[in-house]
Amino acid sequence: MNEKAFVESWLEVLREACEGGRPGEGTAFLDNTKPDGSGNHGLFATLDALTAEQASDPTALGTSVAAHAAHVAFHLEVGVRWAGGDRGPFDWKGSFEPRVVDEAQWQATCKRVRAAYQATVDLARKTEAWDEDAAGGLAASLAHVAYHLGAIRQVVKLVR
């Protein structure tokens, strides 16, 4: 398999994690989206379905959806910065802020997650030389988004 096919396969699974399954198509790990578009369990649809109040609720698990979303965006942003040569320092503890958001902040956080995802996809598609750092960064992005999607979906069950 050539590098491009391998990268596109990884990006397809990352797309599913963020954008959800496509109606009428198979999925790698999420439930299928129904033909009417409902049942999308991807990160974006999950975040979009929440109000700021719901996203700010820490539940018994201690971390709000807003905090998880901010951290996902930060992680993806750091991956792009790292690929550009930035070695930090990075404020990982602060990356879980804000934990409580109003509607405008919540919309900005959701927009930030989408922008960070798109920057990661764009970086992967323009990368020509795949070394250990680049391949590891893409793998980490996929694993990290999938982990936080699972955590977010568990919190959502408690806040609804």
C-alpha positions in Angstrom: 0.0 0.0 0.0 1.3 3.4 -0.8 1.6 6.2 1.8 -1.3 8.2 0.3 -3.7 5.3 0.5 -2.6 4.6 4.1 -3.0 8.3 5.1 -6.4 8.6 3.4 -7.6 5.4 5.3 -6.5 7.0 8.6 -8.2 10.3 7.6 -11.4 8.4 6.8 -11.6 7.0 10.3 -10.8 10.4 11.8 -13.5 11.9 9.6 -16.0 9.3 11.0 -15.0 10.2 14.5 -15.6 13.9 13.9 -18.2 14.0 11.2 -20.0 10.7 12.0 -21.1 7.9 9.7 -22.5 8.7 6.3 -26.1 7.5 5.6 -26.1 4.2 3.7 -22.4 3.5 4.1 -20.6 1.2 6.5 -18.7 2.6 9.4 -15.4 1.7 11.1 -16.6 2.1 14.7 -19.6 4.3 15.1 -23.2 3.4 14.6 -24.5 4.1 11.1 -26.3 7.4 10.5 -29.8 6.9 9.4 -30.9 7.9 5.9 -32.6 10.9 7.2 -29.4 12.1 8.8 -30.4 11.3 12.4 -28.4 9.0 14.6 -25.1 10.7 13.8 -22.8 9.9 16.7 -19.7 11.8 15.5 -18.1 14.5 17.6 -19.5 17.5 15.7 -23.1 16.2 15.9 -22.7 15.3 19.5 -21.4 18.8 20.4 -24.0 20.6 18.2 -26.8 18.9 20.0 -25.9 20.4 23.4 -26.7 23.8 24.9 -24.0 25.8 26.7 -25.7 24.8 30.0 -25.5 21.1 29.1 -21.9 21.5 27.9 -20.9 23.2 31.1 -22.3 20.5 33.4 -19.4 18.7 35.1 -21.6 15.7 36.2 -20.3 13.2 38.7 -17.4 12.5 36.3 -15.9 15.9 37.0 -15.1 17.1 33.5 -17.6 19.0 31.4 -18.2 18.5 27.7 -17.0 22.0 27.2 -13.7 21.1 28.8 -13.3 18.0 26.7 -14.1 19.9 23.5 -11.6 22.6 24.3 -8.9 20.0 25.0 -9.6 18.1 21.8 -9.2 21.4 19.8 -6.0 22.1 21.7 -4.6 18.7 21.1 -5.3 18.9 17.3 -3.8 22.4 17.2 -0.7 21.3 19.0 -0.3 18.5 16.5 -0.3 21.0 13.7 2.0 23.4 15.5 4.4 20.5 16.3 4.6 19.5 12.6 5.5 23.1 11.9 8.4 22.9 14.4 6.9 24.4 17.5 8.0 22.4 20.5 6.1 24.3 23.2 5.9 24.6 26.0 2.2 23.7 25.8 -0.3 24.3 28.6 -1.9 20.9 28.8 -3.6 21.5 32.1 -5.0 24.8 30.8 -6.2 23.1 27.7 -9.3 21.9 29.6 -10.5 25.5 29.9 -13.1 26.9 29.8 -15.1 24.3 31.7 -18.1 26.5 31.9 -19.3 28.4 28.8 -22.1 30.7 27.8 -23.8 30.2 24.4 -21.3 32.4 22.5 -18.3 30.7 24.1 -19.9 27.3 23.4 -20.4 28.1 19.7 -16.8 29.4 19.6 -15.5 26.2 21.1 -17.4 24.1 18.6 -16.1 26.2 15.8 -12.6 25.9 17.2 -12.9 22.0 17.2 -14.0 22.0 13.6 -11.2 24.4 12.6 -8.6 22.3 14.4 -9.9 19.1 12.8 -9.7 20.7 9.3 -6.2 22.0 9.9 -5.2 18.4 10.9 -6.7 17.0 7.7 -5.1 19.6 5.6 -1.7 19.0 7.2 -2.0 15.3 6.6 -3.0 15.7 3.0 -0.1 18.1 2.2 2.5 16.1 4.1 4.9 14.6 1.5 7.5 13.0 3.7 6.0 10.7 6.4 8.5 10.3 9.2 7.9 8.9 12.7 6.8 12.3 14.0 4.3 12.9 11.2 2.9 9.3 11.3 2.8 9.3 15.1 1.1 12.7 15.1 -1.7 11.5 12.8 -2.2 8.3 14.8 -2.3 10.3 18.1 -4.9 12.7 16.6 -7.2 9.8 15.7 -6.8 8.0 19.0 -7.2 11.2 21.0 -10.3 12.3 19.2 -11.8 8.8 19.5 -11.0 8.7 23.2 -12.6 12.0 24.0 -15.6 11.3 21.8 -16.3 8.3 24.0 -15.8 10.3 27.2 -18.0 13.1 25.8 -20.8 10.6 24.9 -20.7 9.2 28.4 -21.0 12.7 29.9 -23.9 13.5 27.5 -25.8 10.5 28.9 -25.6 12.1 32.3 -26.5 15.7 31.4 -29.6 14.9 29.3 
